[in-house]
Amino acid sequence: MRRLYNLSLVVCGMVLLSATSGVDFVQAEPERGEPQYGGTVNILTRHAGLNALSFNQYDWPWKTNHDALFLEHLAKGDLDFGPRGAGENPFKSLSYIPDQHLTGELAESWSVEENPLRIVFNVRQGVYWPAKEGVMERRELVAEDIVFNFTHMRASPRGIPTWYGFISEWKAEGKYTAVAYLNKWNANIGYRLLWAYFSAIAPPEVLKMNDGKGSDDWRLKTGTGPYKLVNLRPDDVQVYERNEEYWDKETINGVAYDLPYNDSVVYHIMGDESARIAAIRTCKVDILEGFRWQFAEQLRRSAPELILQSYLGDPPFLALRNDNPPFDDVRVRRAMNLAVNQKEILDTLLNGEGEVLDYPFSSRWPDYYTPIDKLPPEGRELYEYHPEKAKQLLAEAGYPDGFEFEIMFAMEDPYHLDLMAMFEAYYQRIGVKVVARPLDYPTFRAKMREPDQAAGYLMNVDEGNPFQVLRARFLTGQTWNPAFHSDTYHDETYYKALEERDAVTRDAMLRELNVRLIAERIPVVWLPTPTMYEAWWPYVKNYWGEHSVGAQKPGAIYARIWIDQELKKKMGCD
C-alpha cells in the first residue's frame, strides 16, 4: 500500500517518539498466537464526561467519528509502526499521526499530480455499505461516495472557515477514482483529508436526509467500519456488534484472518473515578482508559495481575480572554503565569508524573519542540515562580490592587478541580480574586467563545499536530480559540507556512511561531501536562494500549483484540 510519505505529501516530516520523559512506553513482545473469535470486549472510555459519539457530519461536530466504530476514513495509522510491530509509535495521540506512519483505508493508494495540481485517490474495491433497514440496501462503496462526503461537508454553513479552501473541486473520474483538484498547496493535507475529525466517510443516503442536513438519529447510522452500532443509552453504554461486511484482515504468522475477532464491543461511560477503578478491579470491564497516578498505585496493590501502562495525557491551559481588560494587556497575562508555581503543581498535585512544558508543541515532536532551556529568557521565566514580579507587572498595567475574574471549568475533570484550588491560593497572593464557575461538560463546551464566556477558561486539549495547534487555539476567529487570541503576524505567518512546500523553510516558520506564542504573546497560562494511565487484564490479547489510528479512531485497534476465554475464566473474570 502506498503511504503518504512516498507521495511528497509529508506534512511536517515528524517522527513520534516511542517514549517521552516521565512516561513509560515499553514495547511488549508481540504475541502472535492463533486468534480466538467471539466474545465481548468491555471498555471504560477515557471520555468520562462526554458521550462518545457525534453523529451528524453536516453540523461539523468537533468529534465527528469520536469513538464511532462504524465510520472509516481515506487513511489510517499503520499499526505495524506501533508496539505490535516496529515500536516507533505508541498510537496514543488522538489528533496526530506522522504521515510516514499512515496506510490506506478506504483509499487503497493515492498520489499527488501536477498541472493541474491534484490528489488522485484510488478507492479500495470490494468495500460494502451494509444493508440498513429504512436507510439503504447493501451496495459497494464507490468514488462518488467520497466526492459527495467532502462536497457535502464543504457546503455546510457550520464549517470551519478556510478548512477546505485549498480545494477547487472534487470529481469522480471512474468508479474507483476520486480526485481533489487544488487551487493551492496545503501542507496539512493529511489532517484535512485523510484521517482527522472531519473526514469520516458516511453513506450519502444518510447525509441527504432532512433536505441535506443529515440526521442526528443514531438508529439510522451505518458505515463500512468493523462494527455496527446497535444500542445507545446516553451517559451509560454504547453497544457495537461485528459488521459481517467488514473488508479488512490481519495476517499473523502468514495466515490472513477476517476481522473483527470479537462479536461485540461495549463502551461504558462512567464519570466517578472510584467507580471506574472498581469496575476494572472486579472485571466488570476488560480495559480502563485514562486514570490518574493515585489510582495506578491503588491498582498495583489491589489487582497486581492487571497490565498498567502510562502515557502523557492531554495538555491543560487556562485561557485568558485577550480581547477584554484586564487580559488584553500582555503584562497582565505574563503576571498570571509568573504567579503560578508550576514546579509545585508537578511535584505535589501530579507526584512528579508529567511534563512542565508540553504545549503548544508536544515534547513528542523532537523536530519541533523547544525545551525550556532553549527558550529566550522571557520565555524561560514563565515556568519559574515569581509572585513579587507578578505584582509589579500588575501595578505597571494599572492594577496595583489586583482584580477579580471568573474561571469556567468542566467539573467532571478531577485535575481541573484540584487546579482551581491552587489557582485561588496563587492568585490571592498577588491580590487577584478567583471566582470558580463549575459547569457540566456540554454547557462548558457550549460557552466557548460565546459573548458570556468567562475571562478565564480552563481546558484540556489533545496535542494535535503543529498546524492544528497553531490554527485552532491561536488563529484569529477560530472556534477552539477560547483565549480570543488575535495577532496579525501569527495569522500571516501561519498561512505562509501552510502553503510552503519546502519542508525546511516551513518547519522553521512553525518553530518560530511556537516560541513566539510561549514567550511573547502569552495568550494563556501554561500548565503542566499530567501523566495518565490505563489498565487491562492479561486475557485481553493482541492489544498494547493503543488509543487511536486517526482522530478519535480506535475501530481498527478494537477489531484486532480477542479475549482468551480460558484465561479469563481461570482469573475468575468470567
Secondary structure, 3 states (H helix, E strand, C coil): CCCHHHHCCCCCCCCCCCCECCECCCCCCCCCCCCCCCCEEEEECCCCCCCCCECCHHHCCCCECCCCCCCECCEEECHHHCCCCCCCCCCCCCCCCCHHHEEECCEEEEEEECCCCEEEEEECCCCEECCECCCECCEECCHHHHHHHHHHHHHCCCCCCCCCCCEEEEEECCCCEEEEEECCCCCCHHHHHHHCCCCCECCHHHHCHHHHCCCCCHHHCCCCCCEEEEEEECCCEEEEEECCCCCCEEEECCEEEECCCCCEEEEECCCCHHHHHHHHHCCCCCEEEEECHHHHHHHHHHCCCCEEEEEECCCEEEEECCCCCCCCCHHHHHHHHHCCCHHHHHHHHCCCCEECCCCCCCCCCCCCCCCHHHCCHHHHHHHCCCHHHHHHHHHHCCCCCCCEEEEEEECCCHHHHHHHHHHHHHHHCCCCEEEEEEECHHHHHHHCCCCCCCCEEEEECCCCCHHHHHHHCCCCCCCCCCCCCCCHHHHHHHHHHHHCCCHHHHHHHHHHHHHHHHHHHCCEEECCEEEEEEEECCCEECCCCCCCCCCCCCHHHHCCCEECHHHHHHCCCC
